[in-house]
Amino acid sequence: MTDLARIIAEAYRWQRRLGNTQITTAHCHIVADPSHPNVWDANHADEVTAQTDAEVDEAFRAMDEHLAHTRWRVVHTDQFTPGAFLARLALDDFDERSVTIQMALQEDIIDRGASITLHPVVSTADWDNLLKLVLADHAEGRRTSGTGVSPEVSAGIVAGYRAKSPAYQFHLAVQDGEPVAYGAHAAAPNGAGMIEDLFTLQSARRRGVATAMIAAFADRLRAAGCRTVFLGALSTEKPKHLYARLGFRPVMLARTWVREMAP
């Protein structure tokens, strides 16, 4: 299980770094995008190895140096993050914003869901339609843990998605000619296939749309040679039960820690 967890952790780090500036420091890796300073996934630290007090201090100094353009300090952690560093995050008043259950597909997906058209997000019009759905997603607040996300930040997040394309491919799920959901998939360099950023409009839920997207993405990833197919489920949200029913099994927990710096 540890090997599978490491594969998943590596794939998520690769996905977060796509389209952003990458900085390798002695005790952590830093991702930065000064053009979108309030987008957490584009400005953060991960792959922390700091264990001693001196190493932890050095990791914090590296974040202050390379993330000086943003008032946020965001750290993504997983089961490989040293406990001493996690304890320091808690001591320094970092807020644990979300816990994600990383789940790997252990069997074939039998439920294929609804009949939908999957449209790749390629053109400017496609990206505009994706932004409309992302705005609806963030206004609802379920996938952002109730954190208020401004339209400006939502647009910055979509700009980040676009910078990751085509390695990280978004699709719109279309029914009756209207986009009702979105999702993305990618084949990481380590052979893992990830399904991520799934959202369905409230008006289209409980109709098999998300199931159809997941089944289609899993098929494509396996056809591309991915040995592992996985996705992330927020521990506080109901979709985790859908994913388990479809054959995804929990592997590990990943966390996001956030602190807003004083002006």
Steps between C-alpha positions, in 0.01 A plus 500: 500500500791735572623465140153582368474798734835631378394465136184698570686768698752543218225528239317771696818698543563478126146619425518798738831612351383500139494849353668662801851605600674225695765564764692219667637590842693298755197379697191562287379566148330830423253580224440865408294711262543872580238591239232328713616557861170398660470160330613252763569208266736723301686636803596241759759265644493121487733199516629619837790301646586727796528312830736685735426844643767652276361330189144609581619859551680486164184373326300790644767748388487353148122548490534861614764565236336337200137578589556864597260606221198349681357555846422127524717218624358173372649157559381169352585202719456123485607192692862557400519845666709484819298522820724773639409727209128427541528588867668830409216586262250447782715698746530793259121524457471353154139406434438146374257589222424169331561128539494301177466123484718373217318203350628248244287295263523136602259345253317568177228764508172323430265799526549710188261776606289719273526566131710814465718670244853572619635809333872581540574854618709644219356819351451839664126431511569170677710674764229762545244224559734334747538828688121529531485156659797575727328819619190292584722247677673764713174683575360176641813462713484125564829418328673805647412411861276805525788737429379808317657507155470826309425500125850638446658203676268260314623647173858461619437135583363439149803680355709251696300213357565635152874521568497128588336405170532275304691278746209551740191475280166651602168387354147635515215254545220609270134399518230640270759733354591663832816455711387360836828373648875504465795283589861436410737210460872457442757228459791583730858416395522231771225294335214610725177630355313764696140619486448835667297822525157343456192719531136464393236771511239442770228476235677205333595298809383148581465427129822306445696787345798481737501120472512525121793744511697284743439183297604669175813653654601168660461324165719757327770489765520123495507503120794742528687240705449639851561224754323689777185713469408716798305805612462717808188530713442767762445321830204726586306453176264229375674423167745281694221242530437508125869442432508205740194349332674531163799301625741761637662406832670734752879507492607803704406847621632827360461835672519870417621745764450876462610811686433862405801713577469832679522807271 
